[in-house]
Amino acid sequence: MEIKVRNIDLVAVKKIDEMAKEKGISQQEFLEYRLKSCLSFRKQMTRKYDLEKLINKNIQWKKINNVEI
């Protein structure tokens, strides 16, 4: 699939090019990697949030039912 991004600030484009060059990859490969990393991070944060909610529910249940923590 092809995605086009228009009207990107020249400074941002230069920075992307520099970062890609540092890694020894193309601009395309760099942007693909960063996009996938962003999506992966979001998924991890969602899982973390869900786990924290579950832990808090368990703590509340234990308090309500006088179960020692």
MIVODO-971363 format. One record per atom (N, C-alpha, C): residue in one letter; x, y, z negated. Coordinates in Angstrom, 3 decimals, padded with zeros to 6 digits. Each point is the difference from the previous one (the first is absolute). Example, Ala and Ser with C-alpha at 12.3 -4.5 7.8 and 13.67 -1.06 7.14 Angstrom:
2
ATOM/a/013.190/-005.690/-007.800
ATOM/a/-000.890/001.190/000.000
ATOM/a/000.900/001.200/000.000
ATOM/s/-000.350/001.050/000.720
ATOM/s/000.820/001.190/-000.060
ATOM/s/-000.770/001.090/-000.730
This chain:
69
ATOM/m/000.846/-001.177/000.000
ATOM/m/-000.846/001.177/000.000
ATOM/m/000.888/001.235/000.000
ATOM/e/-000.453/001.008/000.654
ATOM/e/000.760/001.238/000.098
ATOM/e/-000.711/001.093/-000.784
ATOM/i/000.777/000.743/-000.779
ATOM/i/-000.525/001.135/-000.751
ATOM/i/000.837/001.212/000.371
ATOM/k/-000.654/001.085/000.328
ATOM/k/000.709/001.235/000.335
ATOM/k/-000.262/001.028/-001.084
ATOM/v/001.043/000.719/-000.350
ATOM/v/-000.114/001.073/-000.985
ATOM/v/000.473/001.275/000.689
ATOM/r/-000.829/000.999/-000.016
ATOM/r/000.323/001.252/000.685
ATOM/r/000.194/001.129/-001.006
ATOM/n/000.641/001.045/000.493
ATOM/n/000.189/001.248/-000.761
ATOM/n/000.769/-000.205/-001.300
ATOM/i/001.037/-000.812/000.065
ATOM/i/000.864/-000.211/-001.165
ATOM/i/001.048/001.109/-000.039
ATOM/d/000.214/000.545/-001.156
ATOM/d/000.983/001.053/-000.192
ATOM/d/001.375/-000.473/000.471
ATOM/l/000.721/000.839/000.703
ATOM/l/001.305/-000.347/000.542
ATOM/l/000.987/-000.416/-001.099
ATOM/v/-000.074/000.655/-001.139
ATOM/v/000.877/-000.345/-001.118
ATOM/v/-000.271/-001.431/-000.466
ATOM/a/-001.272/-000.366/-000.050
ATOM/a/-000.375/-001.358/-000.413
ATOM/a/000.500/-001.023/001.013
ATOM/v/-000.126/000.308/001.269
ATOM/v/000.462/-000.919/001.047
ATOM/v/001.511/-000.200/-000.099
ATOM/k/000.723/001.081/-000.223
ATOM/k/001.466/-000.096/-000.136
ATOM/k/000.363/-000.852/-001.217
ATOM/k/-000.722/000.190/-001.080
ATOM/k/000.264/-000.787/-001.213
ATOM/k/-000.270/-001.482/000.251
ATOM/i/-001.092/-000.299/000.687
ATOM/i/-000.319/-001.392/000.341
ATOM/i/001.119/-000.594/000.851
ATOM/d/000.457/000.767/000.976
ATOM/d/001.090/-000.468/000.860
ATOM/d/001.272/-000.268/-000.807
ATOM/e/000.330/000.902/-000.922
ATOM/e/001.183/-000.175/-000.854
ATOM/e/-000.119/-001.263/-000.847
ATOM/m/-001.154/-000.190/-000.612
ATOM/m/-000.197/-001.155/-000.879
ATOM/m/000.056/-001.303/000.793
ATOM/a/-000.559/000.013/001.203
ATOM/a/000.050/-001.192/000.851
ATOM/a/001.443/-000.296/000.408
ATOM/k/000.718/001.043/000.349
ATOM/k/001.404/-000.165/000.413
ATOM/k/000.839/-000.564/-001.153
ATOM/e/-000.252/000.479/-001.222
ATOM/e/000.722/-000.504/-001.177
ATOM/e/-000.201/-001.502/-000.174
ATOM/k/-001.200/-000.468/000.328
ATOM/k/-000.316/-001.421/-000.131
ATOM/k/000.405/-000.796/001.242
ATOM/g/000.402/000.695/001.044
ATOM/g/000.417/-000.670/001.224
ATOM/g/-001.158/-000.586/000.794
ATOM/i/-001.157/000.655/-000.100
ATOM/i/-001.187/-000.482/000.710
ATOM/i/-000.613/001.148/000.790
ATOM/s/-000.917/-000.345/000.885
ATOM/s/-000.669/001.018/000.805
ATOM/s/-001.031/000.759/-000.838
ATOM/q/-000.405/001.123/000.546
ATOM/q/-001.043/000.796/-000.650
ATOM/q/-001.272/-000.839/-000.137
ATOM/q/-000.337/-000.738/001.032
ATOM/q/-001.186/-000.861/-000.004
ATOM/q/000.085/-001.033/-001.121
ATOM/e/001.146/-000.683/-000.097
ATOM/e/000.170/-001.027/-001.031
ATOM/e/-000.068/000.621/-001.394
ATOM/f/000.607/001.174/-000.143
ATOM/f/-000.005/000.684/-001.294
ATOM/f/-001.421/000.357/-000.426
ATOM/l/-000.764/000.582/000.928
ATOM/l/-001.368/000.400/-000.332
ATOM/l/-000.878/-001.208/-000.302
ATOM/e/000.197/-001.077/000.739
ATOM/e/-000.765/-001.220/-000.260
ATOM/e/000.322/-000.544/-001.394
ATOM/y/001.285/-000.027/-000.340
ATOM/y/000.436/-000.471/-001.324
ATOM/y/-000.600/000.858/-001.113
ATOM/r/000.060/001.329/000.177
ATOM/r/-000.515/000.898/-001.040
ATOM/r/-001.516/-000.134/-000.166
ATOM/l/-000.704/-000.156/001.104
ATOM/l/-001.453/-000.172/-000.069
ATOM/l/-000.352/-001.289/-000.733
ATOM/k/000.678/-001.080/000.337
ATOM/k/-000.251/-001.276/-000.679
ATOM/k/000.350/000.091/-001.476
ATOM/s/001.085/000.700/-000.325
ATOM/s/000.391/000.175/-001.409
ATOM/s/-001.062/000.763/-000.770
ATOM/c/-000.532/001.026/000.623
ATOM/c/-001.045/000.809/-000.633
ATOM/c/-001.239/-000.843/-000.281
ATOM/l/-000.395/-000.797/000.962
ATOM/l/-001.176/-000.851/-000.171
ATOM/l/000.230/-001.061/-001.067
ATOM/s/001.202/-000.552/-000.027
ATOM/s/000.335/-001.007/-001.004
ATOM/s/-000.022/000.610/-001.397
ATOM/f/000.551/001.209/-000.130
ATOM/f/000.018/000.678/-001.293
ATOM/f/-001.427/000.255/-000.487
ATOM/r/-000.843/000.441/000.908
ATOM/r/-001.398/000.263/-000.387
ATOM/r/-000.675/-001.274/-000.487
ATOM/k/000.260/-001.107/000.691
ATOM/k/-000.583/-001.282/-000.393
ATOM/k/000.500/-000.410/-001.389
ATOM/q/001.291/000.204/-000.250
ATOM/q/000.561/-000.333/-001.312
ATOM/q/-000.611/000.864/-001.092
ATOM/m/-000.185/001.276/000.274
ATOM/m/-000.578/000.894/-000.996
ATOM/m/-001.454/-000.367/-000.290
ATOM/t/-000.718/-000.430/001.024
ATOM/t/-001.382/-000.430/-000.192
ATOM/t/-000.042/-001.234/-000.898
ATOM/r/000.899/-000.941/000.262
ATOM/r/000.069/-001.204/-000.844
ATOM/r/000.352/000.358/-001.432
ATOM/k/000.937/000.929/-000.171
ATOM/k/000.401/000.432/-001.345
ATOM/k/-001.198/000.624/-000.728
ATOM/y/-000.727/000.861/000.698
ATOM/y/-001.170/000.645/-000.593
ATOM/y/-001.049/-001.044/-000.387
ATOM/d/-000.247/-000.954/000.878
ATOM/d/-000.980/-001.056/-000.291
ATOM/d/000.422/-000.832/-001.207
ATOM/l/001.279/-000.307/-000.083
ATOM/l/000.506/-000.772/-001.137
ATOM/l/-000.131/000.787/-001.305
ATOM/e/000.316/001.285/000.048
ATOM/e/-000.140/000.839/-001.196
ATOM/e/-001.462/000.063/-000.454
ATOM/k/-000.926/000.096/000.939
ATOM/k/-001.427/-000.007/-000.352
ATOM/k/-000.385/-001.306/-000.676
ATOM/l/000.475/-001.112/000.546
ATOM/l/-000.311/-001.307/-000.577
ATOM/l/000.584/-000.132/-001.403
ATOM/i/001.215/000.442/-000.187
ATOM/i/000.636/-000.049/-001.324
ATOM/i/-000.798/000.843/-000.990
ATOM/n/-000.388/001.190/000.411
ATOM/n/-000.773/000.874/-000.897
ATOM/n/-001.358/-000.598/-000.345
ATOM/k/-000.642/-000.648/000.969
ATOM/k/-001.265/-000.671/-000.287
ATOM/k/000.197/-001.113/-001.025
ATOM/n/001.076/-000.758/000.146
ATOM/n/000.287/-001.076/-000.956
ATOM/n/000.275/000.549/-001.393
ATOM/i/000.712/001.088/-000.074
ATOM/i/000.285/000.624/-001.298
ATOM/i/-001.307/000.466/-000.646
ATOM/q/-000.853/000.638/000.792
ATOM/q/-001.289/000.457/-000.535
ATOM/q/-000.857/-001.184/-000.465
ATOM/w/-000.014/-001.064/000.780
ATOM/w/-000.774/-001.182/-000.372
ATOM/w/000.507/-000.565/-001.324
ATOM/k/001.323/-000.050/-000.152
ATOM/k/000.585/-000.538/-001.233
ATOM/k/-000.363/000.886/-001.197
ATOM/k/000.011/001.310/000.208
ATOM/k/-000.370/000.918/-001.084
ATOM/k/-001.459/-000.171/-000.379
ATOM/i/-000.855/-000.092/000.977
ATOM/i/-001.434/-000.158/-000.255
ATOM/i/-000.279/-001.302/-000.733
ATOM/n/000.710/-001.025/000.350
ATOM/n/-000.229/-001.329/-000.585
ATOM/n/000.942/-000.317/-001.161
ATOM/n/000.666/001.004/-000.507
ATOM/n/000.908/-000.136/-001.149
ATOM/n/001.049/-001.091/000.196
ATOM/v/000.554/-000.048/001.155
ATOM/v/001.061/-000.960/000.289
ATOM/v/001.313/000.748/-000.143
ATOM/e/000.956/-000.598/-000.729
ATOM/e/001.288/000.667/-000.192
ATOM/e/000.789/000.035/001.295
ATOM/i/000.680/001.123/000.156
ATOM/i/000.802/000.193/001.219
ATOM/i/001.433/-000.397/-000.281
